[in-house]
Amino acid sequence: MASVVLAPDSFKGSIPAAAAAAALRDGWRSVSPATPLALRPMADGGEGTLDAFATAVPGALRMPVTVTGPDGTAVEASWLLLPASADAPGGTGVVELASTSGIELLGSPPALRPLDASTRGFGQAIAAALAHGVSRLVLGIGSSASTDGGTAMLTALGARFADAAGRPIAEGGRGLAAVATADLSALPALPPGGVQVLTDVTHPLLGPRGAAAVFAPQKGASAAEVALLEEGLARWAGLTDVDPTTPGAGAAGGTGFALLAWGADLMPGADAVAELIGLREAVAEASVVVTGEGSFDGQSASGKAPDAVRALAATADVPVALVAGRIGADASTTGFAHALSLTELAGSADAAMADPARWLAAAGAALARLYA
């Protein structure tokens, strides 16, 4: 009997991807307990990236690490060690910005720090993975709390950013306004297998589509603060030979740019996660695939996880169903055999968000009835 692959992304602000996949599984089994179910929770580089790998890769180990969070307080986090392989004999380290320097760490609702949040914790977790001796790094850079151009991350790895008097700049976007020199000479060498950076953002560092203009307001920045951050990011960009127009340079408040300066490779997050967790192989053996996310809208067809899953299923000629918290009026569900909205199942968005596992299970049961 062919399997059913359950590959949702997280339903942001509601339920993580792994828990969403488990709820779909429970609902499906309530109708069709004998159906083989393969859980492949997805991510695009943001929240849930570690969970996606931990669920899909046998032998993955969580490695605890204490880091400095985006507000300067200690955070008990972890990075993930994937088993050794032929191309990574020392294993692969997966590090997630969301769980080390992410906006979710600022509370709910978040106490936003548009000028002072930093990426230091992300850099500390990367340093811990390198110290362990991994042969390759996979870095997810979604859900950032800061617009510091990734400078605090690089500082944690050995870089030095100083003002005109030679003094270290303050961490966070505020410090970028004074940056005059960037010494990257003490950065560690890339691991032998390189550094892959997962992001669903293709924005450049600067300009009207850049990190400050587009994303800083979401992190609490006023118009005046956006202008200050833009100026600081431009100063930082002028100290390197990295092209600030590179797609993805503006990801995570400019952390994409900083990782390019280190020599890392940026790539579409959902496609890379799908490849690394073996989703293509799982889909090839499936009779149906289920994917989803919290809000499926007009942007979901631009590199988001459901679109990546849909494309893989189409290549394998396997029907794919969509389950979303809400399906926006501007969304196209072309390519999905079925599309279910938890808001419609629950009767309201508030009800769906109050108990997402219940309504995901209901969606799983509904789909099992269709495909049993």
Residue pairs with C-beta under 8 A, 6 or more apart in sequence:
1 34
1 35
1 36
1 287
2 36
2 285
2 286
2 287
3 35
3 36
3 37
3 38
3 282
3 285
3 286
3 287
4 28
4 35
4 36
4 37
4 38
4 286
4 287
4 288
4 289
4 290
4 371
5 38
5 40
5 279
5 282
5 283
5 286
5 288
5 289
5 290
6 21
6 24
6 25
6 28
6 37
6 38
6 39
6 40
6 41
6 290
6 364
7 21
7 40
7 41
7 42
7 279
7 282
7 289
7 290
7 291
7 305
7 309
8 17
8 20
8 21
8 24
8 41
8 42
8 290
8 291
8 292
8 293
8 305
8 323
8 360
9 17
9 20
9 41
9 42
9 43
9 44
9 48
9 270
9 291
9 292
9 293
9 294
9 304
9 305
9 306
10 16
10 17
10 20
10 41
10 43
10 46
10 47
10 48
10 293
10 294
11 20
11 292
11 293
11 294
11 325
11 342
11 356
11 360
12 47
12 293
12 294
12 295
13 294
13 353
14 294
14 325
14 352
14 353
14 356
15 23
15 356
15 357
15 360
16 41
16 47
16 48
16 51
17 41
17 42
17 43
17 48
17 51
17 52
18 39
18 41
18 48
18 51
18 52
18 54
18 55
19 357
20 41
20 292
20 356
20 357
20 360
21 39
21 40
21 41
21 55
22 39
22 357
23 356
23 357
23 358
23 360
23 361
23 364
24 290
24 323
24 360
24 361
24 363
24 364
24 367
25 37
25 39
25 364
26 361
26 364
27 360
27 361
27 362
27 363
27 364
27 365
27 366
27 367
27 368
28 35
28 37
28 364
28 365
28 367
28 368
29 35
29 37
29 368
30 361
30 364
30 365
30 368
31 365
31 368
31 369
31 372
32 368
32 372
35 368
35 372
38 282
38 285
38 286
39 55
39 56
40 52
40 55
40 56
40 277
40 278
40 279
40 282
41 48
41 51
41 52
41 55
41 56
42 48
42 52
42 270
42 273
42 274
42 277
42 279
42 291
42 305
42 308
42 309
43 49
43 51
43 52
43 140
43 198
43 269
43 270
43 273
43 305
44 142
44 198
44 199
44 200
44 268
44 269
44 270
44 273
44 303
44 304
44 305
44 308
45 140
45 141
45 142
45 197
45 198
45 199
45 200
45 269
45 270
45 272
45 273
46 97
46 98
46 102
46 140
46 141
46 142
46 143
46 200
46 269
47 96
47 98
47 99
47 102
47 104
47 142
47 143
48 98
49 94
49 96
49 98
49 140
49 142
49 198
49 269
49 273
50 62
50 78
50 79
50 80
50 94
50 96
50 99
50 140
52 273
52 277
53 60
53 80
53 82
53 94
53 138
53 273
53 276
53 277
54 60
54 62
54 80
56 277
56 278
56 279
57 82
57 83
57 276
57 277
58 83
59 82
59 83
60 80
60 81
60 82
60 83
61 80
61 81
62 78
62 79
62 80
62 81
63 78
63 79
63 80
63 81
63 93
63 128
63 129
63 132
64 76
64 77
64 78
65 77
65 78
65 79
65 124
65 125
65 128
66 74
66 75
66 76
66 77
67 74
67 75
67 77
67 100
67 101
67 120
67 121
67 122
67 124
67 125
68 74
68 75
68 118
68 120
68 121
68 124
69 75
69 100
69 101
69 105
69 121
70 101
70 102
70 103
70 105
70 106
70 113
70 117
70 118
70 119
70 121
70 145
70 146
71 105
71 106
71 111
71 113
71 116
71 117
72 118
75 99
75 100
75 105
75 121
77 99
77 100
77 121
77 125
78 99
79 93
79 94
79 95
79 96
79 125
79 126
79 128
79 129
80 93
80 94
80 95
81 91
81 92
81 93
81 94
81 129
81 132
81 134
82 88
82 91
82 92
82 93
82 94
83 91
84 90
84 91
84 135
85 91
85 92
87 135
87 136
87 193
88 134
88 135
88 136
88 193
89 135
90 133
90 134
90 135
90 191
90 192
91 132
91 133
91 134
91 135
91 136
92 134
92 135
92 136
92 137
92 138
92 193
93 126
93 129
93 130
93 132
93 134
93 136
93 137
93 138
94 137
94 138
94 139
94 140
95 122
95 125
95 126
95 129
95 137
95 138
95 139
95 140
96 102
96 139
96 140
97 119
97 122
97 139
97 140
97 141
97 142
97 143
97 144
97 252
97 255
98 104
98 140
98 142
98 143
98 144
99 105
100 121
100 122
100 124
100 125
101 117
101 118
101 119
101 120
101 121
101 122
101 144
101 145
101 146
101 153
102 143
102 144
102 145
103 110
103 112
103 143
103 144
103 145
103 219
104 110
104 143
105 145
106 112
106 113
106 117
106 145
110 145
112 145
112 219
112 220
113 145
113 146
113 172
113 219
113 220
114 147
114 173
114 216
114 219
114 220
114 221
114 222
114 225
114 229
115 172
115 173
115 174
115 221
115 225
115 228
115 229
116 170
116 171
116 172
116 173
116 174
117 145
117 146
117 147
117 148
117 172
117 173
117 219
118 146
118 148
118 152
118 171
118 172
119 144
119 146
119 148
119 150
119 151
119 152
119 153
119 252
119 253
119 255
119 258
120 152
120 153
120 155
120 156
120 171
121 156
122 141
122 153
122 156
122 255
123 152
123 153
123 154
123 155
123 156
123 157
124 156
126 137
126 139
126 153
126 156
126 157
127 156
127 157
127 188
129 137
130 137
130 188
130 191
134 191
135 191
135 192
135 193
136 191
136 192
136 193
136 194
136 195
136 196
137 190
137 191
137 193
137 194
137 195
137 196
137 264
138 195
138 196
138 198
138 272
138 276
139 195
139 196
139 197
139 198
139 259
139 264
140 198
140 199
140 269
141 197
141 198
141 199
141 251
141 252
141 255
141 256
141 259
142 198
142 199
142 200
142 201
142 251
142 252
142 269
144 215
144 219
144 251
144 252
144 253
144 255
145 219
146 152
146 172
146 173
146 219
146 252
146 253
147 173
147 211
147 212
147 215
147 216
147 219
147 221
147 229
147 233
147 253
147 254
148 171
148 172
148 173
148 175
148 176
148 253
148 254
148 255
149 173
149 176
149 205
149 211
149 232
149 233
149 236
149 237
149 253
149 254
149 255
149 257
149 258
150 252
150 253
150 254
150 255
150 256
150 257
150 258
150 259
150 261
151 159
151 161
151 169
151 171
151 175
151 176
151 179
151 182
151 236
151 258
152 171
152 172
153 255
153 258
153 259
154 161
154 184
154 187
154 258
154 261
154 262
155 161
155 168
155 171
157 187
157 188
157 262
158 186
158 187
158 188
159 182
159 183
159 184
159 186
159 187
160 168
160 181
160 182
160 183
160 186
161 168
161 169
161 175
161 179
161 181
161 182
161 183
161 236
162 168
162 169
162 179
162 180
162 181
162 183
163 169
163 178
163 179
163 180
164 178
164 180
166 181
169 175
169 176
169 178
169 179
170 178
173 216
173 225
173 228
173 229
173 232
173 233
173 253
174 228
174 232
175 232
176 229
176 231
176 232
176 233
176 235
176 236
177 228
177 231
177 232
177 235
179 232
179 235
179 236
179 239
180 235
181 239
182 236
182 239
182 240
184 240
184 261
184 262
187 262
190 262
190 263
190 264
194 264
194 265
195 259
195 262
195 263
195 264
195 265
196 264
196 265
196 267
196 272
197 248
197 251
197 256
197 259
197 264
197 265
197 266
197 267
198 267
198 268
198 269
198 272
198 273
199 248
199 251
199 252
199 256
199 266
199 267
199 268
199 269
200 268
200 269
200 270
200 302
200 303
200 304
201 248
201 250
201 251
201 252
201 256
202 247
202 248
202 303
203 209
203 210
203 211
203 214
203 215
203 247
203 248
203 249
203 250
203 251
204 210
204 244
204 245
204 246
204 247
204 249
204 250
205 211
205 233
205 237
205 244
205 245
205 246
205 249
205 250
205 254
205 256
205 257
206 212
206 230
206 233
206 234
206 237
206 244
206 245
206 250
207 213
208 214
209 250
210 230
210 233
210 244
210 250
211 229
211 233
211 249
211 250
211 251
211 252
211 253
211 254
211 257
212 221
212 226
212 227
212 229
212 230
212 233
213 226
213 230
214 250
215 250
215 253
216 225
216 226
216 229
216 253
217 226
219 253
221 229
233 244
233 254
233 257
236 254
236 257
237 244
237 257
240 261
242 249
242 257
242 260
242 261
243 249
244 257
246 256
246 257
246 260
246 266
247 266
248 256
248 266
249 256
249 257
249 260
249 266
250 256
250 257
251 266
256 266
259 266
260 266
268 303
268 308
269 303
270 303
270 304
270 305
270 307
270 308
270 309
271 303
271 308
273 279
273 305
273 308
274 280
274 308
274 309
274 312
279 309
279 312
280 312
280 316
283 289
283 309
283 312
283 313
283 316
283 318
284 316
284 318
286 313
286 316
286 318
287 318
287 371
288 318
288 319
288 320
288 321
288 337
288 367
288 371
289 309
289 312
289 313
289 318
289 319
289 320
289 321
290 320
290 321
290 322
290 323
290 364
290 367
291 305
291 306
291 309
291 310
291 320
291 321
291 322
291 323
292 306
292 322
292 323
292 324
293 300
293 304
293 305
293 306
293 324
293 325
294 324
294 325
294 326
295 324
295 325
295 326
295 328
296 306
296 322
296 324
296 325
296 326
296 327
296 328
296 331
296 333
296 339
297 327
297 328
297 330
297 331
298 328
298 330
298 331
298 332
300 306
300 307
300 331
301 307
301 332
306 322
306 324
309 320
310 320
310 322
310 335
310 336
313 319
313 320
314 320
314 335
319 337
320 335
320 336
320 337
321 336
321 337
321 338
321 339
321 340
321 367
321 370
322 333
322 336
322 338
322 339
322 340
323 339
323 340
323 342
323 360
323 363
323 364
323 367
324 339
324 340
324 341
324 342
325 341
325 342
325 343
325 349
325 352
325 353
325 356
326 341
326 342
326 343
326 349
326 352
327 333
327 339
327 341
333 339
338 367
338 370
340 363
340 366
340 367
342 352
342 356
342 359
342 360
342 363
343 349
343 352
345 352
345 359
345 362
345 363
345 366
346 352
346 355
346 359
351 359
352 359
